[in-house]
């Protein structure tokens, strides 16, 4: 009953679009919490892109896309803006570099004597109000986090830890509604271009120092400073920039109010104020850290760093465990029930589930795929909808496309996409009733104009009887795939197998969690059916993130949970300069 209630509640929120208006990704870029893993890097295995370098003559031109995204962010006509976002998705999907597999569900397990943990549509877990026996809780979110600096994090597990230790101007409550956090309230100008936030009185950092609007100004400017290297700096593109590159944001002399000026009205702006990348960080700690000039996140790579949220990090045994304790200087400390949360850092799904079964853990965010059918029957199992897409992606500069034209490279990617049995992946590996995906923007996302982006209207009839999307996601079309590959210069024998005269050999990069590896192996088998060689390569989580970001792969596993409920968040990540542009468009 409880599980059904949570799912129904979030589904209604999704349909009504109450989490956000019109207009980024843990993923969020965001990665699903169950998509983290640990493994050692293989020194002898390198991707084709890494070994041979890029062959950009086959990559799609991307200037038009970049311009379109910039224009969308300035557009005030909501109907036109929706039309432009459909155009952008069409351009991106037409490259066939992004291969959607399914739309996420969030699954986790929680002991029946633990209450008041809640999640939102973006996969974030909130422990502020949680209750557990003895006021202590043991949990698992993922393996060793890649980043704890809110401005530098781009994963969902890191976002959950940021929410645990830091506070933003706004946050989400248990009903998925935006509510004030560090802010007391805000006022918006009649033209929707100026926001003025009044902060709560007597705010403090965890070390007792005063926290005020000046800290917000510093932190937001730090987010967009190129020296910070934040993947999410583009989320601030809607804020006016001064000639010196800083944002047009100010703090009052008394530090009580914070004012922001926008380029165009942005109905999801308050959602950004609840997103971890915009959380204030302590300037003194950030700049006093050793190697701060070359490593912007150096200030929080060990326990004991200064923060502002309901809990503070007190112990960190790398690759093993983390401990957070209640922050007495948190403005709402009297509402925090738990005294301590300890986290197991592990990507071994089986070990995590065993620890849950023997009561060593009371909350787990990963479940072994081979145990999914069994645990779904338990009252401790939770499944809730999220706004996100699990997909695979091609590096458009990969050596795989060397010597091909732009059209031939696109046809190769199209052909390979047609070979993937998505329904098998959902039914036999993911096993959480996920919806098979046929485009990148997920079901349930609002269109910024009072409706749902994927629902038929007068201006947009997708999907309809004649058009089921960019392809039929449930159909494997080997014949069409072979014809596309023949057109790109590949030869096949009479039995439909790829000729040894024109071999295709490529890599699939993934982190080493059980489900992700099994999906890679399923794709490997699908490709092998016509003689294509796909080597599944695994990396430890942080190494995987960095190699993927740098384009050191041919084909890779991907996942994106939205940062806010507007399609632009699924589209702006593909701008050339975006830190989340893993497919290397325009580079």
N, C-alpha and C positions, 0 to 999 in steps of 0.2 A: 504493500500500500504506500509506504513511504517513498519507494523508488518510483512508483508510477506517478505520485504527486509531484516529485521534483521534475521528472521528465515533462509532465503536462504543463507545469508552471513555466519552464524555460521554452517549451514549444509555443505557448501563447505569447510570451515575450517576443520570440522570434517573428511570429506572424504579424504582431502589431507594430513591430519595429520601434518599441519604446526605448531601447537602449541608446539609440542615436538618431540623428536626423540626416540631412543631406550634406553634401559637401561641394590603422593606416593602417608586422607585422609582425611574442613569442612568439608570432609566430610568432596580430602580433606577429615580426617574423615570428614568425613564430613557429616553434616546433611543438608537436604533441608531446605531452609528458611521457607517454609510453614509448617514445621514439628516441630515447637516449640510450647510450651504451658505452661499454669500455672494451678496448682491445689494444694490443700493441701494434704499432705500425710495422708493416713488412718492408724492410729495406730493399729487398730484391724486386719488389713489385711497383711499377710506375705506370701511370696512365699514359695513353697515347699523346694526350695534349701536353703532358709534362715532358715526355721524351723528345717529341718532335717539334713542339711549339705550335702556335696558332696558324691557321690557314684562312685568314679572314676574307679572302676573295669569295668564299661561298656563304658568308654570313649575310643576313638580311640588313638592308639599310635601315637606320633607326632614328634618323633626325626627325622625320614626320611624327613618329610616335612620341618622342620627347616633347615636341611642340604641342601636340594634342593634349598630353597630360597637363602641361603648364596652362593651356587655355581652359581646360576643365576646371582647374582650381580658381580661375578668375571669373568663370561664367556664373551669372546670377539668375538667368532664366532656367528654372529647374527642369522643365520639359526638354529644353535643348541640351542641358547638362546630361540628363539621362541618355539622350540619343548619342551624345559624344562618347559617353562611357561604353555604350554598346559597340560603337565604332572602334574604340581602343581595344576592347576585348577581341573583336573580330581580327584586328591587325595582329595581336599577340598570338591568338590561336592559329592564325593562318600560317605562322612559321612552323608549326608542329614541333617546336622545341619544348613546349610544356605539355606533358602527357598526364592529364588527370586520371586517377584510378578510382577513388571513392571520396565521399564527403564524410568528415569525421563524426564519430560519436565519442564522448568522453566516458571512459569506463574506469572505475576505481573500486576499492573495497574499504569498508569502514566498520569497525566493531560496533555492536549494537549499544554498548554503554558509552560510546563517544557521540556527542551531539553538537549541533550548531556550527559545523564546518559547511561552508557553502562555496559554490563555484559559479562562474558566469559563462556566457556564450563564447568567451574567448579562451577558455581552458584554465583560467587562473583560479587557484584555491585560496580561500580566505580563512585564516585560523584565529583571527582576533577574538571572536566570540565563542570559540570552541570550548567544550567542557568534557572532562575525562576524569576517571577515578583518581583521587589523590592530587588532582590539579597538575598532573604530568602526562605527557603523551609521547609515544614513540611512533615515528612515521617514516615513509620513504617516498620521495618524489622522483629521483633519478640517480644517476651516478655523480661523480665529481662535477660540480657546476663549472661552466666555461668562464663566466664573468659574474661578479656580484655588484659591480658598479652599475647602477640603474641606467646610466646613459650609454653604456657599452654592451649591456646584455641584449641578446636577440633570440633567446629561447624561452619557452614557457616555464620550464622548471626554474630558470634564473629569475623569471618574472615573479613567480610565486614567492621566492626568497626575498626579492626586492619589496614586495608588498608586506612581507612579514617584518622586515627591518626598517622600512622607510614609509613615509606618508607623502601624499600629493595634495594638491589643492582640493581635489575631489576624489571620491572613491565610489565603489558599488556596494549596495546593501544586499541583504539576503534575497530580496525580490528582484534583483537585477537593475535597480534604479540608481541613478547617479545622486549622491548625497554629499554635502560638504565634508571635508576632511580637515586639512590645515586651514582652509578658508571658512569664514563664518557665512559669507554670502557673496554674491556678485551682482553688478549692474551692467546692462548692455545698452549702448547708445541706440537711438532710434534707427540709425542706418545699419546697425549690426556690425560695425567696424571697430568699435572700441569696447573692451571689457575691463571693468575695474573690480578687483577682488578685495574684500576686506578680510584680513586674516584674524584668526582667533587671538585672544590676548594671552600673554605669558607663555608663548610657545618656547620649547627648549629642545636642544639637541640632547642626545643621551648622556653627554658629559656635563650637562647643566648649563652650557652656554646658550645665549639667546638665539632663537631662530626667528627671522622676520622676512619681510618682502625683499630685502637686499640679497638674501640667500637664493630666492627664487630667480631674481635677475641674473645673478652669477651663474646659476646652474643652467638656465635656459640658453644663455649665451655660450656656455661651455659646450652644450649639446651641438650647436651649429659651428663651433670653432673647428676648422679643418685639422688642427693639431690634436684634437681629441680623437678623431677617427671614428666617430659614432656611426654605425650602420643606419641608425634611425634619424640622422640629421634632417633628412628630407621631410619628416613630419612637420617641421617648422616652416615649410615653404610658404604657408599661407599667412605668415606674420610679416609685416613690413620690415625691410632691412634698411639700416642706415648706410651711408656712404662707406663707412669703415667695416662693413660686413656684420656688425652686431645687430641684434634685433631691436625694433622700436618698442621697448618695454622699459618701464620705470617703476621705481619704488618711491613712496612718499618719504619725506624727511624723517618722520617718526617710525618708518618701517612697517606701518600698519596696513597700507594699501599697495596693491600691485596692479599696474595698468598695462594692457596689451593692445596694440593696434594691428588690425588685420588688413590684408589686401582686398578681400572680398568677404561677404557674409559666409559664415561656416557653421552650419547647424550641429556639426559633431565636435565643435571646439571644446566643449566641456568634457567630452569623452577623452580628448587628448590630455586634459588636465588630470585625468584619472589613470593615465598610462604611465608605466614606470619610467620611461625615458625622460619624462618631464618632472620627475620627483626631485626636489632640492637635495643637494649634497653639501657637506660642510667644507667650505673653501679652504679653511686653515689646514684641515687634515689632508685634503686632496693635494695641496701645493707643498706641504711639508714632507710628503712621503719620499723616501729614497727613489731615485730614478723617475721622479714625477715627469720630468721633461720628455723622457723617451718612452715611458710606460704610464699613460694617463690613469690606468686602473690600479696602480701599485699600492694605493692607500688602503685597499680593501681585499688584499690577497691572503690575509691571515685574520684570525678571530680578534675581536676587541676593537674593531673599527667603529667610529662614531656614526650614529644613525638617528632616526627620528620617529620610527614606527613603534608598534606595540611590543616588539621584542628586540633584543640585542644579541649579537653573536658573541658567545663567551668561550667556545672551544671549537677547534676545527682540526681534526685528524684527517689529513688529505687522503682521498680515495678510500676512506673508512667511515667517518661519521662527522656530524656537526651538531652543536648544541646551541640553542637559543633560549635566553631567559627573559622574563618579563622586564620591560623597560620602565622603571619608576618615574622617569621624566616624560613619558608619553602623556599627551594632554588628556587622554581618556583612559589612563591606567586603571582607574577604578572599575572600568567595564571589562577589563581583560581577566578572564577566569584562570587560565593556565599559568602556572609559575614557570614551566619549562617544557620545551619541545626538543626532542632529540631525533636527528635524522640519520637513517642508515643510507650510506652512499654506495649504491650498487646497481649494476645493469644486468645482474644475473637474475632473470625473472623467476626462475625456479627457487632460488635461495630466498628471494624476497617473499614469495608466496608461502614457503615453508615457515619463515619467520612470523608471518601473519597467522598461520595455522597454530603455531605453538605459543601464540600470544606475546611474542617478543616485539611485534609491531601491531599497532592499533589502526593504522591507516596506510594503504599502499596505493601507488599510482601506476603500477605496471602489473600486468597479468600475463602469464605464459599462454601462448596461443593454444597449446595442446591441453590446457586446463580450462579454457574459456567455457566450453559446453557444461562442465561440472559446476563452476563457480556461479554461473548465471542463475542457477536454481536457489542460491543462498540469499537470505535476507540481508547479508552483509555486502551484496553486490549492488553497485549503482551504475546506471547508464543514463547519461543526459546528452541532449543534442548540443552541438557547438557549431560555430560558423567557421568552417575551415575545409581545406582540401588536401588529401594525401595524393601526391603525384610523383612522377619521375621526370627528369629533365635532361636535355641534351646541351652540352657546351657547343654553341654555334661556331666556335673557333677550333673545335677539335680536329685533329688530323684525320679523323674518320671521313671528313668531307673534303679533304685535300684533292685538288684537281677537278672538283665538281662546280657546276654553276650554282647560282643561288636557287634556281628552280629545282635542279637535281638534288641538292642538299635537302631542300624542303620535302621533296618526294621520298627521299630515303627515310627521313624522320616520320613522315606520314605512314609509309609502309610498315615500319617497325611498330608504330602505335597500333596498327590494325592486327598485329599478331598477338597482342596481349589479351589474355583471358581474364578480364576484370571480375567477372562474376565468380570465377574460381577463387580469385584472391579474397573476395569478400566472404564467400561461403566457407572456404576451407582454411584460411589463414587469419583474417581479421576477426571474423565470427561474432561481430557485435551488431548485426543487422544494418550495416552501413549502406548508404545509397550509392550505387555505382555512378561514377561521374562521367559526364560527357562535355563538360566545359570547366573553366577554372573558377568562376564566381559561383559560390555554393548556393544550394537551395535555401530559401528563407532570408537571404540578405535583402535589405530594403533598397529601393531605387533612388532614394533622396527626393522623391516627389510624391510621397504618400502611398506608395505601393511596394510590390516585391519585384526585384530586378528581373527575375526569370518568368514572371507571369505575363500572359498575353495582354496586350492593350492595343489601342488603335495604331500606335506608332511602331509597335514591336510585337511580332507574332511568333515568338520563339518559346518553347517549341510548338510546332503545329503538326498536322497529320502528314504533311509532305516533308517537314524538316524537323528531325528529332535531335537537332543540335549539330555540332561539328562532325559527329559521327554517331552511329548507333553503338552505345557503350557496351551493350550486352552481346554484340556479334563479333566473332573473330572472322576476318575476311582474308583468308590466305591467298585466294586467287587475285584479289585486287592488290594485295601487298606485293605479290610476285610481278604483276604487270607494272607497278610503279618502280620497282627495283630494276626491271628490264629497261624501262625508259631512262633510268639513271646510269645505264651502262653495264649492268650485271647480267651474267649468263646463268641459265638453269638447264639441267638435264631433263630428259623426258619424264622423269618421276617427280619433277617439281623441286629438286634439291639444287642448292646453289653450286655452281661449277667451281672447281678448284682453280680455274683460270682467273676468276674474279672473286676471291674470298672476302668475307667481311669478318673482321676480328675486332672486338671492342671490349671496354671495361665497364663495369657497373660499380660505382663507389657507394658504400653505405657504412653506417656505424653498426657495430656488432651487437644489436639487440635481436632477440630471437625472431620476432615478427618481421623486422626489416630484412634480415638475411633470407628468411623464407620467401618473402616477396621477390627479392632479387633472384633467388633460385627458380621461382616459378616463371619469371620472365626469361631466365636463361633457357629453360625447357621449351618455352614458346618459340624463342628464336631458333633453337636447335632443330625444331621441326622442319625447317627449310634449309638447314645447314649453316646457320650463322653462329659464330663462336662468341659467347659473352662470358667474360671472366668476372665473377663477383669478388670485389676487393673490399675488405673491412678495415676500418680505422677506429682507434680510440676516439671518444666523443669530441674532445676539443681539437684533436688533429683533423678529424673528419670535417668539422665546421670550417677550419681554416683552409684546408685543401679545396673544399667545395667553393668557398668564397673566392679563392684565387683562380678558379677554373681549371684545377688540375684533375680533370676527369673527361671521359667521353660522354658517359650517361650516368646519372646518379639518382639516388633516392632523395625525395624532397617532401616537405610538409609545411603548410602555412595555415595557422589559425589567425583569423582576423584580429586586428588591434582595436577596431571599432566597426560598427554596423553600417558601412557604406562601401559600395563597390570600388570607389577610388582607392581604398586601401589594398585591394587585390590587384590594382592596375599600376599604381605609382611605384611599386617595388621594382618594376621592369624598366624604369628610366635608366639611362646609361650610367649616371653617376650614383645611383642608389647602392647602398651597401648591401642590399639584399638581392641584387641582380646577378644571381648565381649562373644564369644561362649565358652571361657575358654579352648581352645585346648591345650593339654599338661600340664595343671595345676592340 
